[in-house]
Amino acid sequence: MSYSIPSMPSDADLRSLVRFSTDDGLIWLSGQRMLLMHSATLMELRKELMNTLGPVHTRRVLMRGGYAAGERDALLARQIRPNGSLFEMFSVGPQLHRLEGAVRATPLVFDVDENAGKLLCQVRWEHSWEAESQVREWGPQSEPACWMLLGYASGYSSAFFRKQVLFKEMQCEACGHASCLIEGRFVHEWPDGEQLARDYLPDSMLVRLDDLHSQVEALRTRLQPKDAQGPLLGQSHAFQSAVELLRKAAPTQVTVLLTGETGVGKERFASALHSMSARADKPFVAVNCAALPDELIESELFGAEKGAFTGANATRIGRFERANGGTLMLDELGEMPLPAQAKLLRVLQTGEIERLGGTKPIKVDVRVVAATNVDLEKAVEQGRFRADLLYRLNVYPIRIPALRERVDDIELLAMHLLQKFSALHGKHVAGLTDRAVAALRSHRWPGNVRELENLMERGLILSPADELIDVSALFPQWRDAGQTSVNAQGFLCSEERQPEMNEQKAGVSDFYDAMQSEGLSLEAMEEKLLQEAVRRAGGNLAAAARALGMTRPQLSYRLSRTRDRAQPDSRE
């Protein structure tokens, strides 16, 4: 299919994707973080590479860098103009090159037949930053010098057509021409296609370094604690501290108490502890104490003889016997009823159990790993947990940090989960946009790793195949903050935010109507809001104050004031 190309389509749709957020110092192109930097910085980097690696290696390094940038921009092309012609979609690349200030790119020929595997694309470049820097530093050149720009054109076109396309620079401003001219074809159409493709292969030195890095990572992975689902992933200091404690406990027989919020991965830690221990070839049994009714928990843990209670028509083997020789994880231990706690303490002390209805003690060899998200010391004070059992369990506590305490691990975990769900659902995505990663890092994660799992699975399902997952697929409530974008003249202009303001007004109106329907005064409404914030924060005044946008002393003062209003005046 051949096109006459009078002019490219409007780039208004591309300019609308640029966002300048001066409050946090970020620039966005769609979901990708961008940098606005001096061209002199890139010139200096180019000079440093030339002096260090020489022109041959520098050319290939810059071409590969440009190739990667082109691949990234190609992800936008079919998203932005899905109903446009093939040329209108393809024009996203040259127009982005203009918008990003790299070069003025003007397609001259666009002749393509994808079914026949034929392509001829010629693009004129003007004001190339690379040609300018090369001439400024080393004078007029005898060979073309727009290496990074050339790599961008090849990477963009290859990703766009999902088939390798390679460009040659036929003329260059650095060589004295009025403009640069590049020509692109499918790789098999070039007589020297294999040689051109080698320009994008890693240099032998870099390949060797990458091989060494892979070997180090493989050794590190083998040393990492792991369970049936693979190694425990995390590089943050808080997480590695917990892993180191786990590693030291593994070869011993010490009873381990895992603490941490719901969803942090306590069962994964317990399973990894078992896998690293000498009991790894024996059973690993996990039981959730909170999921079992009080009247059944003892029979579940210790077993029951036939006839021990109504419905016990056969002898029942308990979890301790099933885990004999191996490891038993008692999850949500803080929810265990007091009678069962007493029996558990006896088992830990003697290594013997008695089935319900039985009189004969049974010897068991079980390593107990307890886990809880409850403050057991506070539970002891409230009479809900035995102090002697706490002392027996608290020999070797390991606190697993919440996900918000290990921000540096979020992207690593997210990509691991994407691979897992891609295999599960048979769907591939290109990864996460920079904006999605930023949103994940700033989220508070009340559900911890379990919540991250849900978000990654939802993001994979909602996003088109082979594209990047953006923030809106992860957080449906997210909305663009409406920062500044770029108009046709290159000036920053504010985004219209009227719909958002209308929604805010509607929310205030609904709040006022609810207040009136309940017959509440402003003071009574304030009191209810304060109490609700404290309740949702689990009694933590500091957390409640943060949620309300005030300091803890301010919240304490307001709470005391509401209590004073509720008490009758003693002088009356």
Helices and strands as residue ranges (DSSP letters): E 2-3, H 12-15, E 18-21, E 26-29, E 32-34, H 39-53, H 55-80, H 86-90, H 92-99, E 104-113, E 118-126, H 129-138, H 147-161, E 165-171, G 173-175, E 180-186, G 187-189, H 193-198, H 204-223, E 226-227, E 230-231, H 237-249, E 256-259, H 266-276, E 284-288, G 289-291, H 294-302, H 319-322, E 327-331, G 333-335, H 338-350, E 352-353, E 362-363, E 367-372, H 376-381, H 387-393, E 396-399, G 403-405, G 407-409, H 410-425, E 431-432, H 434-442, H 448-462, E 468-469, H 471-474, E 484-486, E 492-494, H 498-517, H 522-536, H 541-548, H 552-566
